[in-house]
Amino acid sequence: MSTDSTDPVRTVADLLREHRLGVLTTVAPDGTLVARPMALQEVEFDGDLWFFAERGSRKVAHVGAHPGVNVAVGSGATWVSLAGTAEVVDDVAKKRDLWSAGVEAWLPEGPDSPQSVLLRVHAESAEYWDAPGGRVATLLSFVKAKVTGDRLDGTNERVDL
């Protein structure tokens, strides 16, 4: 995937565009890291990621006690890891705006339910790995690297957002 290296937010947004699921990692009260898959809400990335959650869930409790989180997304050729802070957002208008049939499968009472809340993750930094050409090209690059002793083709960058 080609990225615009002059604007780190745009680069990360481009890399995130095709991903619908992320792994949200929070810190439990005993200090252990807890990771779980979450559906990314379809919003143009501007430094924030949005997730629906149930008010009484452990992830919401974790965020309330320790807002530092990580979200990782990826596929065979592109991986993004975002570090930032999360907050619980209980805004009915925003919930209605982001609501979808997919969310309804998890929160059947709808966006007006007091049990549904949003988690807003404000990304402070991102690290990404992007191999040109997709999975097949990545495999060929791996074979080439093994034969020639050269490094894999691709980009690995850390950016402050």
C-alpha positions as CSV (number, residue, x, y, z in Angstrom):
1,M,0.0,0.0,0.0
2,S,1.4,3.4,-0.9
3,T,1.2,6.0,1.9
4,D,1.7,9.7,2.1
5,S,4.7,10.0,4.5
6,T,4.3,13.8,4.8
7,D,1.1,13.5,6.9
8,P,1.4,10.7,9.6
9,V,-2.4,10.8,10.4
10,R,-3.2,10.4,6.7
11,T,-0.7,7.5,6.4
12,V,-2.3,5.7,9.4
13,A,-5.8,6.4,8.1
14,D,-4.9,4.9,4.7
15,L,-3.5,1.8,6.4
16,L,-6.6,1.4,8.6
17,R,-9.1,1.9,5.9
18,E,-9.5,-1.7,4.9
19,H,-9.7,-3.1,8.5
20,R,-13.0,-3.7,10.2
21,L,-11.7,-5.5,13.3
22,G,-9.1,-4.4,15.9
23,V,-7.7,-6.0,19.0
24,L,-8.2,-3.6,22.0
25,T,-5.8,-4.1,24.9
26,T,-6.6,-2.7,28.3
27,V,-5.0,-3.0,31.7
28,A,-6.9,-5.0,34.3
29,P,-7.0,-3.9,38.0
30,D,-4.2,-6.4,38.8
31,G,-2.0,-5.0,36.1
32,T,-2.4,-7.8,33.5
33,L,-3.0,-6.9,29.9
34,V,-6.3,-8.0,28.5
35,A,-6.8,-8.1,24.7
36,R,-10.1,-8.7,22.9
37,P,-11.3,-8.3,19.3
38,M,-13.6,-5.3,18.7
39,A,-15.4,-4.0,15.6
40,L,-14.0,-0.7,14.4
41,Q,-16.8,1.8,13.7
42,E,-16.8,3.1,10.2
43,V,-15.5,6.6,10.7
44,E,-12.7,8.3,8.8
45,F,-9.6,8.1,11.1
46,D,-8.7,11.6,12.5
47,G,-6.6,10.3,15.4
48,D,-9.6,8.7,17.1
49,L,-11.0,5.2,16.9
50,W,-14.6,4.4,18.0
51,F,-15.9,1.2,19.5
52,F,-19.3,0.2,21.0
53,A,-19.3,-1.5,24.4
54,E,-21.7,-2.6,27.1
55,R,-21.7,-0.2,30.1
56,G,-21.1,-3.1,32.6
57,S,-18.3,-4.8,30.7
58,R,-14.8,-5.4,32.0
59,K,-13.3,-3.4,29.2
60,V,-15.3,-0.3,30.3
61,A,-14.3,-0.8,33.9
62,H,-10.6,-1.2,32.8
63,V,-10.8,2.0,30.8
64,G,-12.3,3.8,33.8
65,A,-9.5,2.7,36.1
66,H,-6.6,2.9,33.6
67,P,-7.3,4.8,30.3
68,G,-4.0,3.7,28.6
69,V,-4.8,1.3,25.8
70,N,-3.5,-0.2,22.6
71,V,-5.3,-1.1,19.4
72,A,-3.8,-3.5,16.9
73,V,-5.1,-4.2,13.4
74,G,-3.6,-6.2,10.6
75,S,-3.6,-8.6,7.8
76,G,-0.9,-10.5,5.9
77,A,0.8,-7.4,4.5
78,T,-0.2,-4.5,6.7
79,W,-0.2,-4.2,10.5
80,V,-0.8,-1.1,12.6
81,S,-0.4,-0.7,16.4
82,L,-1.9,2.4,18.0
83,A,-1.1,3.5,21.5
84,G,-3.3,6.0,23.3
85,T,-5.9,6.8,25.8
86,A,-9.5,5.7,25.9
87,E,-12.6,7.3,27.4
88,V,-16.2,6.2,27.8
89,V,-18.5,8.4,25.8
90,D,-22.3,8.3,26.6
91,D,-23.6,10.6,23.8
92,V,-26.9,9.3,22.3
93,A,-26.5,11.4,19.1
94,K,-23.0,10.0,18.5
95,K,-24.2,6.4,19.2
96,R,-27.1,6.9,16.7
97,D,-24.6,8.3,14.2
98,L,-22.3,5.2,14.5
99,W,-25.0,2.6,14.9
100,S,-25.2,-0.3,12.5
101,A,-26.8,-3.7,12.1
102,G,-23.6,-5.3,13.2
103,V,-23.6,-3.4,16.5
104,E,-27.2,-4.5,17.0
105,A,-26.1,-8.1,17.1
106,W,-24.2,-7.3,20.3
107,L,-26.3,-4.6,21.8
108,P,-29.9,-5.5,20.7
109,E,-31.6,-2.8,22.8
110,G,-30.3,-0.1,20.4
111,P,-28.3,3.1,20.6
112,D,-30.7,4.7,23.0
113,S,-30.2,2.0,25.6
114,P,-28.4,3.1,28.8
115,Q,-26.4,-0.1,28.5
116,S,-24.7,0.9,25.3
117,V,-21.7,3.3,25.4
118,L,-18.9,4.2,23.1
119,L,-15.2,3.9,23.7
120,R,-13.3,6.6,22.1
121,V,-9.6,5.8,21.7
122,H,-7.4,8.9,21.1
123,A,-4.3,7.6,19.4
124,E,-1.1,9.3,20.5
125,S,1.3,7.3,18.5
126,A,1.2,4.5,15.9
127,E,3.7,2.0,14.5
128,Y,3.0,0.3,11.2
129,W,4.5,-2.3,9.1
130,D,3.5,-2.3,5.4
131,A,4.8,-4.7,2.7
132,P,4.2,-3.6,-0.9
133,G,1.9,-5.7,-3.1
134,G,-0.1,-7.6,-0.6
135,R,0.2,-11.2,0.7
136,V,1.7,-12.8,-2.4
137,A,4.3,-10.1,-2.8
138,T,5.1,-10.5,0.9
139,L,5.6,-14.2,0.5
140,L,7.9,-13.6,-2.6
141,S,9.8,-11.0,-0.6
142,F,10.3,-13.5,2.2
143,V,11.6,-16.1,-0.2
144,K,13.9,-13.5,-1.9
145,A,15.2,-12.4,1.5
146,K,16.0,-16.0,2.5
147,V,17.8,-16.7,-0.8
148,T,19.8,-13.4,-1.0
149,G,20.3,-12.7,2.7
150,D,18.7,-9.2,2.3
151,R,16.0,-7.8,4.5
152,L,12.3,-8.2,3.6
153,D,10.9,-5.4,1.4
154,G,8.5,-3.1,3.3
155,T,8.2,-0.2,5.6
156,N,8.2,0.0,9.4
157,E,7.6,3.5,10.9
158,R,6.7,4.9,14.2
159,V,4.8,8.2,14.1
160,D,3.5,10.6,16.8
161,L,-0.1,11.6,16.2
